[in-house]
Amino acid sequence: MADFAFDLKPKPRTALIPPPAAVSLARSLITELANTWHKGSSYPLGVQAYSRKLLGEKWFARISIHDEPWDWFKAGICDNHSQNEVDYIDTFESYSEIDPGESGWKGIHARYRLGFPLSIREMPEWILAIQPDPDVKEFFVISVPADVPVSKNTVRGRYASIEYLQELPDGKMKWTMAFTSDGGGFIPRFIQNLALPSTIAKDVPKFLTWAKKKYAAEQS
């Protein structure tokens, strides 16, 4: 575990740690977020942004609380995570599997089309989507960069994130997401970072709109 960190260094499969250890590290980061991270702007739907430096990288985070049912978040974010993101994140063009994930970690190439004049970004990732205890309504989705080649004519991007969803005592859902990224290419990191808090805040209404259409229709 000592050699593993939530950073932007691309990792071979051999560097990945067992799911329980990854969950333990992720839980520690999420637990301290609201108390020790810098509080930033607030956004619609009660989304609160945060930021801090972590392992030399600028991290951003958001926390929001929702009335929508657990099943929407579990099915939409934890189950078939990347497949669903393609449907509600505008710039997420497609993904392909590079490793089936027998150990819990699944490898993917995520492709993002950011629009002219920017090149297509490809972000190889290891993703662990896990509900640690089937009797407890909480799950983690952990992503770290994968050390595998990217496709021709694309720019390599790097991305690390932790998403955590938990049911609160009052039955509401608390959604926490923390991440750091480098899109690569010619855009300086400080310029990229300016847009990231509002970008991840907008993902909340995008997901909820998509989930309502998909799951409310299925339940009716």
N, C-alpha and C positions, 0 to 999 in steps of 0.2 A: 504493500500500500504506500510505502514511503516514496516510491518512484512515480506514483500516479498523482496527477493534479488536474484540476479543472482549468486548463490553460489552452492556448492556441497552438501548442506544439503538436503537429500531426503524430498520431500514435499507431504503431503496428498492432495487430491483434494480440501479440504476445505481451503487450504492455497493459492490456485491460485487466481490471481486477474483478473478482467475483461480485455478482449482483448485491449480496448483502453488504459488502464493504463499500460499494459505490453508493448505496442508499444511505449508509451511515454518514459518509462524507457530505452527501447532498443535504441530508437533514440538518447537519451542523451549520452549513452555509445558510439555508433557508431560515433556520431558527434565529440567527443573529441579524437577519436582514432589517427588519422593521426597527430594531433598537440601535444599530450601529452604523447603518448606511445613511448617506446624505439624502434628505427628503427633497424631492424636486417638485415638478409641476403636478397639478391635478387635471384629470381629463374626464370627459363624459362617462357616464355609468359608474361613477365613483372610483375610477382608476387612479391610483396614486403611484407616481414614479419615484424611483430611488436611483442612486449611483454611488460608486466607490472605486478606488483602485484596489486590485486584487492580483497578486503575483505579477505585478508589473503591467497589468492590462486594465483599461477602463471598462468596468462592468456597469450594466444598466438593469433595472428591475421594475416590476410593477406588481401591485397587489390590488385585487378587487374582490367584492363579495356579491354573490348572485342568488336569486330566488329560483333559478332554473334547476331542474332535477339532476341528481347525481348521475343517472343513466346517460344523460346527454353528454356530460363531460367524460365519463368513462368510455363510452362508445366512440365519441368524437375525437378525443385527444389521446387516450391511452391505447385503445384498440385501433389498429390500422392507422397509426399516427401520420405517417408521411402521405399515405394514400388520401387521407381526408384533407391534409393541409393543401394539397394541390387544388382542391375544390374551393377553398375560401381565402387563400392568400394569393393576391393578384400576380405577384412577380414570380411565384413558385411555379415554374413551367412544367416540370416533370421530375421523375426520379427513376433510378434503376437499382436493382439489388446487386450488391457485390459480395455479400456473405449472408447466408440464411439465418445465422444467429442461434446456433445450437446451445451456446452458453448463456443465452439471454441477450447478448449484444448483437444487434443486427447491423450489417454494413450497407450503406446506400451511397450512390452518387445523387446529390440533389442539384438540379439545374435551375438557375434563376435568370429570367430575361428582364433586364432593368431598363431597356429602351435606349434608343439612339441618343448619344453616340457611344454608350457603354457596351462593352462586349458581354456575351453570355458568361455568367459566373457558374462554376461548378464547385460544389462544396462536398467532398467525400466525408462522410460522418459515420461514427459508431453510435448507435442509438439503443438505449435500454429503456423500455417502457414496462413498468412493473407495479403491481399492487402487492406490497409486501405481505399483507395479511388479508386473506379473502373475507374475513369477518369484520374488517375495519375499512370504512369508506375513505380511503386515501390512496393516491398513487403518485409515482414519480415518472417523468420522462427526462432522461439524461442524455445529452449529446456531446460528443467530443470529436475533434478532427481526426480523420483516418489517414494514415500514411500509405496511400495508394495513388497510382498515376491518375491524372485527369485526362479527359478527352482532348483531341486535337482542336485547335482554334477556340479554346475557351481559356478563361482566366481562373486560376485557383483561388477560391475564397476559403476562409477558415472561420469556424463557428463553434462555440461551446455554450451549452445552456442547461438549465435545470428548470423544469416545470413541476409544480407541486399543487395538487388539488386535494382538499380535505373538507369533510363535512363538519360544520360547527355544531355545538350543542343545540342551537335553535333550528337546525335543519338546513340552514343556508350553506352555500358552497363558497369556500375561500380559495381563490385562484392566485397563485404566486408564480411569477416567471422571472428568472434572472439569466442574463446572457452577456457574452462578449463576442465580438466578431471583427474580422478584417476582410472586406470585400475584394482586396487586391486591386491591381491595376494602377492607374495614375492618380486616383483621388486620394489626397492626404487623409490620414486617419482622423485628424481633428475635424475635418469637414464631414466625413462619414458620421462621426459621433454626434454632430449637431442634430442630425435627423432621427437618430435611433430612439430616443424616448417617445416621441410622438408616433413613430412607426409601430412600435410594439403596443402602444396604447390603442391604436386603431385596429389591431388584430382582435381585440376583445369584442367590439360590436360586429366585426366580420364573422367571427366564429358563432356568436349567439344568433345572428340572422340566419346563417347557414344551418345551424343545428335546429332552430325552430322550424324551418321549412322541411328539413329531413325527418326529424324525430317526432315532431308534433303530428305530422301527416301519417307517420307509421302507427302512432298510438291511437289515432282517431278511428 
